[in-house]
Amino acid sequence: MGELKKSLLDAQHRAAGARMVPFGGWDMPVSYPTGTLAEHLACRNQAALFDVSHLGSLELIGPKAFDQLQHALSNDLRRIAPGKAQYTHLLDSRDASVVDDIIVWWIEPERFWVLPNAANAAGVTAALSQSVDRRPERALLAVQGPEAKQRLATVSAEAAQVGRFRVKEIAWQGHQLLVAGTGYTGEQGVEIAVPQAAAESLWAALVEAGCDPAGLGARDTLRLEAGLPLHGHELGPGITPLDAGLGWVVGWDKEAFIGREALLAAQESGLEKRLRGLTVEGRRPPREGQTVLKDGEAIATLTSGNFSPILGHGIALAFLGPHLLPGVTVAIDQRGTEVPAQIVKLPFVG
């Protein structure tokens, strides 16, 4: 794998007793001494602070930036405007599989930031040949939770005023921050790109304001409760946006984008699978890779699964036949025991 990259806040995580794990080529905190459950509940009930610096930050500037993004990515930037953010996909031209799911921050008329997943940043960079990776120069923080804006306001009132899927550049203690009303937890909040010189002081100020540090473990259980797909699980090779129930991220009216013809062909041929939520009773968590059964026959494999701290029982995601709708009962093979599972509408929480 080579040497793991480190966040600009690596020393802060280690000083706080974080358990570090490899993730997407980075050494990142999976949890702190409080534990994943406490971190999850802090985000759902108050405010949590995540270091998501492993995500890519590709900057495109100039008169050709808009057209390059329109051609490369599935969504239609004409749906938004400068000062707004958009969720989108980079598709495989051959079969419309999701190469990566991405957030675009449209900062100024000719200036964009594109945030791919850590492990896919190189592929997205290749598709956006004019981009510059700003990741080494900044940390990326996510402040999330029902009290996130309230606590952030004590650090920066201007940052706290950035609305959902809005983007704004603001000054803080002599530094320029990029603030976007985006996140991956199902809660309100913002993500902040902060330059290296201010990263430690902003992290410390947010912790002092009552934002509890949280790791990748809580981020994963939060996104699962919110029914949000994770690349490599619910998105990736052999999975189109249509399979994942994300047809709304496609700009069907655009004349061209990478994978458009393949996606149109997939739409015309009809879905063979559709992402569904599953719930089980009890605290025993379903796990990725476990088999889904219907009338004793194996029909699918779980793509994600865990215990929901908010619901108090197990939840999971799987691609099922499109005829299997919410309300239908199936079963999950949990280490040799067939456990009844109910198909439910997503999200689980929210």
C-alpha positions in Angstrom: 0.0 0.0 0.0 2.9 2.3 0.6 3.1 4.8 3.5 -0.3 6.1 4.7 -1.1 9.7 4.3 -1.8 11.7 7.4 -4.3 14.4 8.1 -3.0 17.8 9.1 -4.8 17.1 12.4 -3.1 13.8 13.0 -1.3 15.0 16.2 -4.6 16.3 17.6 -6.3 12.9 17.1 -3.5 11.0 18.8 -3.3 13.4 21.7 -7.1 12.8 22.2 -6.5 9.0 22.3 -8.1 8.2 18.9 -7.8 4.7 17.6 -6.3 5.1 14.1 -7.0 2.9 11.1 -6.0 2.8 7.4 -8.8 4.1 5.2 -8.5 4.9 1.5 -4.7 5.2 1.8 -4.9 7.5 4.9 -4.3 7.0 8.6 -7.6 8.2 10.1 -9.4 8.1 13.5 -12.1 5.4 13.6 -13.1 6.3 17.2 -12.1 8.2 20.3 -12.1 7.0 24.0 -15.8 7.8 24.3 -16.5 5.1 21.7 -18.5 4.9 18.5 -21.9 4.6 20.2 -21.4 7.8 22.2 -20.0 9.6 19.1 -23.0 8.5 17.1 -25.5 9.7 19.7 -23.6 13.0 20.1 -24.2 13.6 16.3 -27.9 12.6 16.5 -28.6 14.6 19.6 -26.1 17.5 19.9 -23.1 18.2 17.7 -20.2 16.1 16.4 -16.9 17.1 14.8 -15.4 14.8 12.1 -12.0 15.1 10.3 -12.8 14.1 6.7 -9.5 15.4 5.3 -9.1 12.1 3.4 -11.7 13.2 0.9 -10.3 14.7 -2.3 -10.4 18.4 -3.0 -10.0 19.1 -6.7 -10.1 22.7 -7.8 -11.1 23.8 -11.3 -10.7 27.4 -12.3 -11.3 29.2 -15.6 -13.8 29.6 -18.5 -13.6 25.9 -19.4 -14.3 24.6 -15.9 -18.1 24.5 -16.2 -18.1 22.7 -19.5 -15.6 20.1 -18.3 -17.7 19.2 -15.3 -20.9 19.1 -17.4 -19.3 16.6 -19.7 -17.7 14.5 -17.1 -20.3 14.2 -14.4 -23.9 12.9 -14.4 -25.8 15.7 -12.8 -26.7 19.0 -14.5 -25.0 22.1 -13.1 -27.7 24.2 -14.7 -29.9 23.0 -11.9 -27.8 25.1 -9.4 -25.7 28.3 -9.5 -22.6 29.8 -8.0 -22.8 29.7 -4.2 -24.4 26.2 -4.2 -23.4 22.6 -4.0 -24.5 19.5 -5.9 -24.3 15.7 -5.4 -23.3 13.9 -8.6 -21.7 10.8 -10.1 -18.8 9.9 -12.4 -19.9 7.0 -14.5 -18.1 4.2 -16.4 -18.7 4.8 -20.1 -19.1 1.1 -20.8 -21.9 0.1 -18.4 -22.8 3.3 -16.5 -21.4 1.8 -13.2 -20.7 4.5 -10.6 -17.0 5.1 -10.6 -17.4 7.6 -7.8 -20.1 9.7 -6.1 -19.0 13.3 -5.6 -20.0 16.6 -4.2 -19.3 19.7 -6.3 -19.0 23.1 -4.6 -19.6 25.9 -7.1 -17.8 28.8 -5.4 -17.7 31.4 -8.1 -18.8 31.5 -11.8 -15.5 30.1 -13.0 -14.3 28.3 -9.8 -15.3 24.9 -8.5 -14.2 22.4 -5.9 -14.9 18.7 -6.6 -14.8 16.3 -3.6 -14.4 12.7 -4.5 -13.9 9.7 -2.2 -10.3 9.2 -1.0 -9.7 5.9 -2.8 -11.2 7.2 -6.0 -9.5 10.6 -6.1 -6.9 9.6 -8.8 -9.6 8.3 -11.2 -11.7 11.5 -10.8 -8.5 13.6 -11.3 -7.9 11.7 -14.6 -11.4 12.5 -15.7 -10.9 16.2 -14.8 -7.6 16.7 -16.3 -7.5 20.5 -15.7 -8.0 20.1 -11.9 -5.5 20.8 -9.1 -5.6 18.7 -5.9 -5.8 21.1 -2.9 -5.8 18.2 -0.4 -2.2 18.7 0.9 -2.9 22.4 1.6 -6.0 22.0 3.8 -7.9 20.1 6.4 -11.6 19.3 5.8 -13.8 19.3 8.9 -17.5 18.3 9.2 -19.6 19.8 12.0 -22.9 17.8 12.1 -25.9 17.5 14.4 -29.1 19.3 15.5 -27.0 21.7 17.5 -24.2 22.0 15.0 -25.1 25.5 13.8 -25.7 26.8 17.3 -22.3 25.7 18.5 -20.5 26.7 15.3 -22.0 30.2 15.7 -19.9 30.7 18.8 -16.8 30.2 16.6 -18.0 31.8 13.4 -21.4 33.3 13.1 -20.9 33.7 9.3 -20.0 30.0 8.9 -23.1 29.0 10.9 -25.3 30.9 8.5 -24.4 28.9 5.5 -27.5 27.0 4.5 -28.1 23.5 3.2 -26.2 22.8 -0.1 -25.0 26.4 -0.1 -21.3 27.4 -0.4 -19.5 30.4 0.8 -15.9 31.6 1.3 -15.5 33.4 4.6 -12.7 35.0 6.7 -11.8 33.5 10.1 -8.9 34.8 12.2 -7.1 36.1 9.0 -7.6 32.9 7.0 -10.0 32.1 4.2 -12.3 29.2 4.8 -14.6 27.4 2.4 -17.9 26.5 4.1 -20.6 24.3 2.5 -23.9 23.1 3.9 -23.1 19.4 3.1 -22.4 16.3 5.1 -22.8 12.5 5.3 -24.7 11.9 8.5 -28.3 12.7 7.8 -28.1 15.7 10.1 -27.8 19.4 9.5 -24.4 21.0 9.5 -21.5 22.1 7.4 -18.2 20.9 6.0 -15.3 23.4 6.2 -12.1 23.5 4.1 -9.5 25.2 6.3 -5.9 26.1 5.3 -3.1 24.3 7.0 -2.1 27.4 9.1 -5.6 27.5 10.8 -6.5 23.8 10.9 -5.4 23.1 14.5 -6.8 26.3 15.9 -10.2 25.8 14.2 -10.4 22.2 15.4 -9.6 23.3 19.0 -12.2 26.1 18.8 -14.9 23.8 17.7 -14.1 21.3 20.4 -14.1 24.1 23.0 -17.6 25.1 21.6 -18.9 21.7 22.5 -18.6 19.7 19.2 -17.6 16.2 20.2 -14.8 14.6 18.1 -16.2 11.6 16.2 -14.4 9.0 14.0 -15.1 7.0 10.9 -17.0 4.3 12.9 -19.7 6.7 13.9 -19.8 8.3 10.4 -20.5 4.9 8.9 -23.4 4.0 11.3 -24.8 7.5 10.9 -24.8 7.3 7.1 -26.3 3.8 7.3 -29.2 5.0 9.4 -29.7 7.8 6.9 -29.8 5.3 4.0 -26.8 6.9 2.3 -24.8 4.7 -0.1 -21.1 4.1 0.5 -18.8 3.6 -2.5 -17.5 0.0 -2.6 -20.7 -1.2 -0.9 -23.8 0.4 -2.5 -22.0 2.1 -5.3 -19.3 0.7 -7.6 -18.7 -1.8 -10.4 -21.9 -3.3 -11.7 -24.1 -0.7 -9.9 -25.7 2.1 -11.8 -27.4 5.2 -10.2 -30.7 3.6 -11.2 -29.9 0.4 -9.3 -29.1 2.5 -6.2 -32.4 4.5 -6.5 -30.4 7.7 -7.4 -31.8 8.5 -10.8 -32.3 12.0 -9.6 -28.6 12.7 -9.8 -28.7 12.3 -13.6 -29.1 15.3 -15.9 -31.2 13.4 -18.5 -31.6 16.6 -20.5 -27.9 17.1 -21.0 -26.8 16.3 -24.5 -23.7 14.4 -23.4 -21.9 13.2 -20.3 -19.7 10.2 -19.6 -21.8 7.0 -19.5 -25.0 8.6 -20.8 -25.6 6.1 -23.6 -24.9 3.1 -21.4 -27.2 4.5 -18.7 -30.0 5.1 -21.3 -29.6 1.5 -22.4 -29.8 0.3 -18.8 -33.0 2.4 -18.3 -34.6 1.0 -21.4 -33.8 -2.6 -20.5 -35.3 -2.3 -17.0 -33.9 -2.8 -13.5 -32.7 -6.2 -12.4 -32.0 -5.0 -8.8 -32.9 -2.2 -6.6 -31.3 -1.0 -3.3 -33.5 -1.7 -0.3 -33.4 -1.3 3.4 -33.9 -4.3 5.8 -34.6 -4.3 9.5 -34.3 -7.2 12.0 -35.5 -7.4 15.6 -33.0 -7.5 18.4 -29.5 -6.1 19.0 -27.6 -8.7 16.9 -26.3 -6.7 14.0 -26.6 -8.0 10.4 -23.3 -7.7 8.6 -22.0 -7.0 5.1 -21.7 -10.3 3.1 -24.5 -12.2 4.9 -27.0 -13.9 2.6 -30.6 -12.7 2.1 -33.1 -15.5 1.6 -36.6 -15.7 0.3 -38.6 -18.9 0.9 -35.2 -20.6 1.7 -33.6 -19.5 -1.5 -30.5 -17.2 -1.6 -31.5 -14.0 -3.4 -28.9 -11.4 -2.4 -26.0 -10.4 -0.2 -26.0 -7.6 2.3 -23.9 -4.7 1.2 -23.9 -3.0 4.6 -25.3 -3.8 8.0 -25.0 -2.8 11.6 -26.9 -2.1 14.9 -28.9 1.2 14.8 -28.3 3.1 18.0 -31.3 5.2 17.4 -33.8 2.4 16.5 -32.3 -0.1 18.9 -32.2 -3.0 16.4 -30.3 -4.2 13.3 -30.5 -2.5 9.9 -29.0 -3.4 6.6 -28.8 -2.6 2.9 -29.0 -5.0 0.0 -29.8 -5.1 -3.8 -33.0 -7.1 -4.2 -35.2 -7.9 -7.1 -37.4 -4.8 -8.0 -40.5 -6.8 -7.3 -39.6 -7.1 -3.6 -41.1 -4.0 -2.1 -41.3 -2.5 1.4 -43.5 -4.5 3.6 -42.3 -7.9 2.3 -40.6 -10.3 4.8 -37.4 -12.1 3.9 -34.6 -13.6 6.0 -30.9 -13.0 6.7 -28.6 -15.9 7.3 -26.7 -14.8 10.4 -24.0 -17.4 10.9 -26.3 -20.3 10.2 -29.4 -18.8 11.8 -32.2 -17.6 9.6 -33.4 -14.3 11.1 -36.6 -12.7 9.7 -36.1 -9.3 8.1 -38.6 -6.7 6.9 -38.0 -4.7 3.7 -38.5 -1.0 4.6 -38.5 2.3 2.9 -35.3 4.3 3.2 -34.0 6.2 5.2 -34.2 4.2 8.4 -33.8 7.4 10.4 -34.6 11.0 9.3 
